[in-house]
Amino acid sequence: MAPSHRARTTVGRLALLTALTALATAVPHPAVAAGELPGVRPTAETPAVHDDEAGGNADADDPAIWRNPDDPDRSLVVATVKEGGLRVYDLDGREVQSVPAPEAPGPDDAPGRFNNVDLVHGMKTGSRTSDLAVTSDRGSDRLRVYRIDGDDSDAPLTDVTDPSAPAIFSSSQEEINEQRTAYGLATWTDPSSGRSYAVVSRRESTALSLLELTGSDDGTVSYRKVRTLQLPSRFTLPNGTAWQPCAEPGELPQVEGMVVDPENGTLYAGQEDVGIWRIDAGLRGTPVLIDKVREYGVPGTYDEETEECTPGKDPGYGGKRLSADVEGLTLLHQKDGDGYLLASSQGDNSFAAYDRELGDDNEYEGGFRVIAASGTLDGTEESDGAAVLGEPLGRKYPNGLLVVQDGDDKPGEEGRDSTNFKFVDLRRVLDALED
């Protein structure tokens, strides 16, 4: 069977990004030359998942780390695997629970597809206060919400989504099936009001939507839209020309990786082909682009026949540390008030670290790669989602944990694409950044 129009377009976009990365990194900046970024080795990995019919169309994407306050050794990693739903892992990377994505509402409709996941702590749902895992369901254009019960070793997640929760961006099932739906996700709780929110991006669009999470008396959780912000899709370059990342006609540069610093109400959003934005988490004010991808400003020509983009000459206006796509964003809080914003530079298999303090204007602090620990425990390539927690997690991770998606798990099975998640002792990351 020939690939679908959308699948061919995705291939064309990946071909463009590969060509752009080759152009932009032909002469790497001294600060990020391939041999100069330190490597950190993972300590564990999750079982591989496979994006094929036999594997339930599961594709590892985005993790979140839940710390069990009563028994940190029994903390959990909750992760999305797209049409495969959610997976829950223990700190050894063993699967604890598999939560399926919802089935398609009709034979011609899109099935559930969980894209990103984040946590909300201490939200009142009915008569109890609970920690929640919130995921963006790209298939249905909705959020799905799960209560976390650390005492249940077999099934710690329970679905508490309000059945009447509305579509976020779409007005009909037909529009949902076009899949310009809920994509990236970041949650946060306003310390001044105690209210919890989710910021959700829209696929193939620059739209961000702020949703307030609302608990019902029956223990379910819904949400209401507060406001929407549109990020730029076209940019004026220093030479006065206008630039927009090349894509299929009608597709705009989307955002996926996002994280909120609740201490200062700042949202960081990764516009994949553009760079990292700093925005008020309430989606007010003017966004600031704190770093650009290397491919920023490179023109591209879309070919309708091949459904691919051909890059032009690099005018040299891009950044030095990120290669498109900029993907998973995660925030490390440290006890002394310092910390890092970590970003996955998917195009060159690296991670960039920025100072989380606004007073230092989120200056670049360094980078690292996750490299192979052994012949069976490989590093990460084409990494997507990431999550970091700088709190002790029992005996295994007394210094904290970084979990990153691996877009090409090895050695894998011949003829099957394999993805999974790598667990990295946070002390190794901090040592790499502080050397």
C-alpha positions as CSV (number, residue, x, y, z in Angstrom):
1,M,0.0,0.0,0.0
2,A,1.3,3.5,-0.9
3,P,2.0,5.8,2.1
4,S,-0.6,8.3,2.9
5,H,-0.4,11.9,1.9
6,R,0.3,12.9,5.5
7,A,3.0,10.2,5.8
8,R,4.7,11.4,2.7
9,T,4.6,14.9,3.9
10,T,6.3,13.9,7.2
11,V,9.0,12.1,5.2
12,G,9.6,15.3,3.2
13,R,9.8,17.4,6.3
14,L,12.3,15.1,7.8
15,A,14.4,15.2,4.6
16,L,14.4,19.0,4.8
17,L,15.5,18.9,8.4
18,T,18.3,16.5,7.7
19,A,19.5,18.7,4.8
20,L,19.3,21.8,6.9
21,T,21.2,20.3,9.8
22,A,23.9,19.2,7.4
23,L,24.2,22.7,6.1
24,A,24.1,24.3,9.5
25,T,26.6,22.0,11.1
26,A,29.1,21.6,8.3
27,V,31.4,23.9,10.3
28,P,30.2,23.5,13.9
29,H,30.5,26.3,16.4
30,P,33.5,25.7,18.7
31,A,31.3,25.7,21.8
32,V,29.2,22.8,20.4
33,A,31.6,20.9,18.2
34,A,30.6,17.2,18.2
35,G,33.7,16.1,20.2
36,E,33.4,18.7,22.8
37,L,30.1,18.0,24.4
38,P,30.5,15.7,27.4
39,G,28.7,12.4,27.4
40,V,26.6,10.9,30.3
41,R,25.7,7.3,30.5
42,P,22.2,6.0,31.4
43,T,21.8,3.6,34.3
44,A,18.6,1.9,33.1
45,E,16.1,1.8,30.2
46,T,12.5,0.8,29.6
47,P,11.4,-2.0,27.4
48,A,11.3,-1.1,23.7
49,V,8.0,-0.3,22.1
50,H,7.2,-0.7,18.4
51,D,5.2,1.6,16.1
52,D,3.6,-1.2,14.1
53,E,0.4,-3.3,14.2
54,A,2.0,-6.0,16.2
55,G,3.3,-3.5,18.7
56,G,0.0,-1.7,19.1
57,N,1.3,1.3,17.2
58,A,3.2,2.3,20.3
59,D,5.9,5.0,19.9
60,A,7.7,6.4,23.0
61,D,7.3,10.2,23.2
62,D,7.2,12.1,26.5
63,P,7.9,11.1,30.2
64,A,7.0,12.6,33.6
65,I,8.5,11.6,37.0
66,W,6.3,11.1,40.0
67,R,8.0,11.1,43.4
68,N,6.3,8.9,46.0
69,P,6.5,11.1,49.1
70,D,5.9,8.1,51.4
71,D,8.4,5.8,49.8
72,P,10.7,7.4,47.3
73,D,12.1,4.0,46.2
74,R,8.6,3.3,44.8
75,S,8.5,6.5,42.7
76,L,7.2,6.1,39.1
77,V,7.8,7.3,35.6
78,V,4.6,7.9,33.6
79,A,5.2,8.1,29.8
80,T,3.2,8.5,26.6
81,V,3.5,6.0,23.7
82,K,1.1,7.7,21.3
83,E,-1.6,5.2,20.1
84,G,-0.2,2.8,22.6
85,G,-1.6,5.1,25.4
86,L,0.4,5.4,28.6
87,R,3.1,3.3,30.2
88,V,4.0,3.4,33.9
89,Y,7.5,2.3,34.9
90,D,9.3,1.8,38.2
91,L,12.8,3.2,38.9
92,D,14.4,0.0,37.3
93,G,12.6,0.8,34.1
94,R,10.2,-2.2,34.5
95,E,6.7,-1.7,33.2
96,V,4.1,-1.5,36.0
97,Q,1.0,-0.6,34.1
98,S,-0.2,-0.1,30.5
99,V,-3.1,2.2,30.0
100,P,-4.7,2.0,26.5
101,A,-5.6,5.1,24.6
102,P,-9.3,5.5,23.9
103,E,-10.7,3.7,20.9
104,A,-11.9,5.7,17.9
105,P,-15.5,6.8,18.3
106,G,-16.4,5.6,14.8
107,P,-15.0,3.5,12.0
108,D,-13.7,6.5,10.1
109,D,-12.5,8.5,13.1
110,A,-9.1,8.9,14.6
111,P,-8.2,6.8,17.6
112,G,-6.8,8.2,20.8
113,R,-3.1,9.2,20.6
114,F,-1.3,10.4,23.7
115,N,1.3,12.9,22.9
116,N,2.7,14.7,26.0
117,V,2.2,14.1,29.7
118,D,2.7,16.3,32.8
119,L,1.8,16.2,36.5
120,V,-0.4,18.2,38.8
121,H,0.2,17.8,42.5
122,G,-2.3,18.1,45.3
123,M,-5.5,18.9,43.3
124,K,-8.8,18.5,45.0
125,T,-11.0,16.0,43.1
126,G,-14.3,15.3,44.8
127,S,-13.7,14.5,48.5
128,R,-10.0,13.8,48.1
129,T,-6.8,15.6,47.2
130,S,-4.7,13.8,44.5
131,D,-1.7,14.0,42.3
132,L,-2.7,13.8,38.7
133,A,-1.1,12.8,35.4
134,V,-2.5,14.9,32.5
135,T,-1.9,13.9,28.9
136,S,-2.7,15.6,25.6
137,D,-4.8,13.2,23.4
138,R,-4.0,14.3,19.9
139,G,-6.5,11.7,18.5
140,S,-9.5,13.3,20.2
141,D,-8.3,16.9,20.7
142,R,-8.8,16.6,24.5
143,L,-7.0,16.3,27.7
144,R,-7.2,13.0,29.6
145,V,-6.5,13.0,33.4
146,Y,-5.4,10.1,35.6
147,R,-5.3,10.0,39.4
148,I,-2.0,8.6,40.8
149,D,-2.2,6.1,43.6
150,G,1.3,5.1,44.7
151,D,-0.1,2.5,47.1
152,D,-1.5,0.5,44.2
153,S,1.5,-1.4,42.9
154,D,-0.3,-3.0,40.0
155,A,-2.5,-0.1,38.6
156,P,-1.4,3.2,40.1
157,L,-3.3,5.2,37.4
158,T,-7.0,5.6,37.4
159,D,-8.9,7.5,34.7
160,V,-10.7,10.5,36.2
161,T,-11.4,12.4,33.0
162,D,-14.8,14.1,32.9
163,P,-16.7,12.3,30.1
164,S,-18.1,15.7,29.0
165,A,-14.6,17.3,28.7
166,P,-14.7,19.4,25.5
167,A,-12.5,19.4,22.4
168,I,-9.8,22.0,22.8
169,F,-9.3,23.4,19.3
170,S,-11.8,21.6,17.1
171,S,-15.5,22.3,16.5
172,S,-16.5,18.8,15.1
173,Q,-15.4,15.2,14.8
174,E,-14.6,15.9,11.2
175,E,-12.2,18.6,12.2
176,I,-10.7,16.4,14.9
177,N,-10.0,13.8,12.2
178,E,-7.8,16.3,10.4
179,Q,-5.5,16.0,13.4
180,R,-4.7,19.7,13.9
181,T,-5.4,19.0,17.5
182,A,-3.9,19.1,21.0
183,Y,-0.2,18.4,20.8
184,G,2.3,19.7,23.4
185,L,1.4,20.2,27.0
186,A,2.7,21.8,30.2
187,T,0.9,22.0,33.5
188,W,1.4,24.3,36.5
189,T,-0.3,25.5,39.7
190,D,-0.5,29.2,40.5
191,P,0.9,29.5,44.0
192,S,-1.1,32.7,44.7
193,S,-4.5,31.2,43.8
194,G,-3.9,27.4,44.1
195,R,-5.6,27.0,40.7
196,S,-4.1,24.5,38.3
197,Y,-3.7,25.0,34.6
198,A,-2.5,23.3,31.4
199,V,-1.0,25.1,28.4
200,V,-1.6,23.1,25.3
201,S,-0.2,23.7,21.8
202,R,-2.0,22.9,18.5
203,R,-0.4,20.6,15.9
204,E,0.7,22.3,12.7
205,S,-0.2,25.6,14.2
206,T,1.4,28.3,16.3
207,A,-1.6,28.4,18.7
208,L,-1.2,27.9,22.5
209,S,-4.3,27.6,24.7
210,L,-4.5,28.1,28.5
211,L,-6.9,25.8,30.2
212,E,-7.9,25.9,33.8
213,L,-8.3,22.4,35.3
214,T,-11.6,22.0,37.2
215,G,-12.5,19.2,39.7
216,S,-16.1,17.9,40.0
217,D,-17.9,16.6,43.1
218,D,-17.9,13.1,41.6
219,G,-14.1,13.1,41.5
220,T,-13.7,13.7,37.8
221,V,-11.6,16.5,36.2
222,S,-12.5,18.7,33.3
223,Y,-11.2,22.1,32.1
224,R,-12.2,25.4,30.7
225,K,-10.4,27.6,28.1
226,V,-9.1,30.8,29.5
227,R,-7.3,32.4,26.5
228,T,-5.3,31.6,23.4
229,L,-2.0,33.0,22.1
230,Q,-0.6,32.8,18.6
231,L,3.2,32.7,18.3
232,P,4.8,34.2,15.2
233,S,5.0,32.0,12.0
234,R,7.0,34.5,9.9
235,F,10.1,36.4,11.0
236,T,12.0,39.4,9.7
237,L,15.6,38.6,9.3
238,P,18.5,41.1,9.9
239,N,18.8,41.6,6.1
240,G,15.2,42.8,6.0
241,T,13.7,39.7,4.3
242,A,10.8,37.7,5.7
243,W,11.3,34.0,6.6
244,Q,9.0,31.2,7.4
245,P,10.1,27.6,8.0
246,C,9.3,25.5,4.9
247,A,6.5,23.1,5.2
248,E,3.5,21.7,3.4
249,P,1.1,24.6,2.4
250,G,-1.1,25.4,5.3
251,E,1.2,24.0,8.0
252,L,2.7,26.5,10.4
253,P,5.7,26.0,12.7
254,Q,4.3,24.1,15.6
255,V,5.2,23.9,19.3
256,E,5.6,20.7,21.3
257,G,8.1,20.7,24.1
258,M,6.9,23.1,26.9
259,V,7.5,23.5,30.6
260,V,6.4,26.1,33.2
261,D,8.5,27.5,36.1
262,P,5.8,28.0,38.7
263,E,8.0,30.1,41.0
264,N,8.0,33.0,38.5
265,G,5.1,32.0,36.2
266,T,7.3,31.6,33.1
267,L,6.4,29.3,30.3
268,Y,9.2,28.0,28.0
269,A,7.9,26.7,24.6
270,G,9.9,25.0,21.9
271,Q,8.8,26.0,18.4
272,E,10.3,23.1,16.7
273,D,11.9,24.7,13.6
274,V,12.4,28.1,15.2
275,G,13.7,28.0,18.8
276,I,12.8,28.4,22.5
277,W,10.3,31.1,23.6
278,R,9.9,32.6,27.0
279,I,6.3,33.6,27.7
280,D,4.2,34.5,30.7
281,A,2.5,31.3,31.7
282,G,-0.9,33.1,31.7
283,L,-0.3,33.8,28.0
284,R,-0.1,37.5,28.4
285,G,2.5,39.9,27.2
286,T,5.0,39.6,24.5
287,P,6.9,36.3,24.0
288,V,10.8,36.5,23.9
289,L,12.8,34.2,21.7
290,I,15.7,33.2,24.0
291,D,17.5,30.9,21.5
292,K,17.2,29.9,17.9
293,V,17.8,26.7,16.1
294,R,20.8,26.6,13.8
295,E,18.5,26.4,10.8
296,Y,16.7,29.6,11.6
297,G,16.5,31.8,8.5
298,V,17.4,29.1,6.0
299,P,15.0,29.3,3.1
300,G,13.3,26.3,1.7
301,T,11.2,25.6,-1.4
302,Y,8.3,23.1,-1.2
303,D,7.9,20.8,-4.1
304,E,4.2,19.7,-4.6
305,E,5.2,16.7,-6.7
306,T,7.8,15.2,-4.2
307,E,6.2,16.7,-1.2
308,E,9.6,17.7,0.1
309,C,11.4,21.0,0.8
310,T,14.7,21.9,-0.8
311,P,16.8,24.1,1.4
312,G,18.6,27.2,0.1
313,K,21.7,29.0,1.2
314,D,22.2,29.5,4.9
315,P,22.3,33.2,5.6
316,G,23.9,32.7,9.0
317,Y,21.2,34.0,11.3
318,G,20.6,30.8,13.3
319,G,21.7,29.9,16.8
320,K,24.7,27.9,17.9
321,R,23.4,25.3,20.3
322,L,20.2,23.7,18.9
323,S,19.5,21.7,15.8
324,A,15.9,21.4,14.6
325,D,13.8,20.1,16.0
326,V,14.0,21.7,19.4
327,E,12.0,19.1,21.4
328,G,11.6,18.1,25.0
329,L,11.9,21.0,27.5
330,T,12.2,20.2,31.2
331,L,13.1,22.3,34.3
332,L,15.5,21.5,37.1
333,H,14.9,23.2,40.4
334,Q,17.8,23.2,42.8
335,K,17.6,23.9,46.6
336,D,19.8,27.0,46.4
337,G,17.3,28.6,43.9
338,D,19.5,27.8,40.9
339,G,18.7,25.3,38.2
340,Y,18.5,24.6,34.5
341,L,16.2,24.6,31.6
342,L,17.1,21.5,29.6
343,A,16.2,21.2,25.9
344,S,16.5,18.3,23.5
345,S,18.3,19.3,20.4
346,Q,16.9,16.5,18.3
347,G,18.8,17.3,15.1
348,D,22.2,16.6,16.6
349,N,21.3,14.1,19.4
350,S,22.4,16.5,22.2
351,F,20.9,18.4,25.1
352,A,21.4,22.1,25.9
353,A,21.2,23.7,29.3
354,Y,20.2,27.2,30.1
355,D,20.2,29.1,33.5
356,R,16.6,29.1,34.8
357,E,17.1,32.4,36.6
358,L,15.4,35.3,34.7
359,G,18.0,37.7,36.2
360,D,20.6,35.9,34.1
361,D,18.4,36.1,31.0
362,N,18.4,32.3,30.7
363,E,22.0,32.3,29.5
364,Y,23.4,29.1,28.0
365,E,25.3,27.0,30.5
366,G,26.5,24.1,28.4
367,G,25.4,20.8,26.9
368,F,25.8,17.1,26.9
369,R,24.9,13.9,25.1
370,V,23.5,10.6,26.5
371,I,25.9,8.0,25.3
372,A,26.0,4.2,25.4
373,A,26.7,2.6,28.7
374,S,27.2,-0.9,27.2
375,G,26.5,-3.0,24.2
376,T,22.9,-3.5,25.3
377,L,22.2,-0.1,27.0
378,D,22.6,2.4,24.3
379,G,22.5,6.2,24.4
380,T,19.8,8.4,22.8
381,E,19.2,9.5,19.2
382,E,16.6,11.9,17.9
383,S,15.4,12.4,21.4
384,D,11.9,13.8,21.9
385,G,10.4,14.3,25.4
386,A,12.4,14.7,28.6
387,A,11.7,15.0,32.3
388,V,14.0,15.9,35.2
389,L,13.5,15.8,39.0
390,G,16.1,17.2,41.4
391,E,14.8,15.4,44.5
392,P,16.1,12.2,46.1
393,L,14.4,9.1,44.7
394,G,15.4,6.5,47.2
395,R,18.5,4.4,47.0
396,K,18.7,4.2,43.2
397,Y,18.7,8.0,42.5
398,P,19.6,9.9,45.7
399,N,20.6,12.9,43.6
400,G,17.6,12.9,41.3
401,L,16.8,11.6,37.9
402,L,16.7,12.6,34.2
403,V,14.5,10.6,31.9
404,V,14.8,11.1,28.1
405,Q,13.1,9.5,25.1
406,D,15.3,7.5,22.7
407,G,14.1,7.7,19.2
408,D,16.2,4.8,17.9
409,D,16.7,2.1,20.6
410,K,19.5,-0.3,19.9
411,P,20.2,-3.1,19.3
412,G,16.5,-3.6,18.6
413,E,14.8,-6.0,16.3
414,E,15.8,-6.2,12.7
415,G,13.2,-4.6,10.5
416,R,11.3,-2.9,13.3
417,D,11.7,0.7,14.6
418,S,12.2,0.6,18.3
419,T,11.9,3.5,20.8
420,N,12.1,3.7,24.6
421,F,13.2,5.8,27.6
422,K,16.6,6.1,29.2
423,F,17.1,6.8,32.9
424,V,20.1,8.9,33.8
425,D,21.4,9.6,37.3
426,L,21.1,13.4,37.7
427,R,24.5,13.6,39.4
428,R,26.1,12.6,36.1
429,V,24.3,15.3,34.3
430,L,25.3,18.0,36.8
431,D,28.9,16.8,36.8
432,A,28.9,17.1,33.0
433,L,27.5,20.7,33.1
434,E,29.7,21.9,36.0
435,D,33.0,20.6,34.6
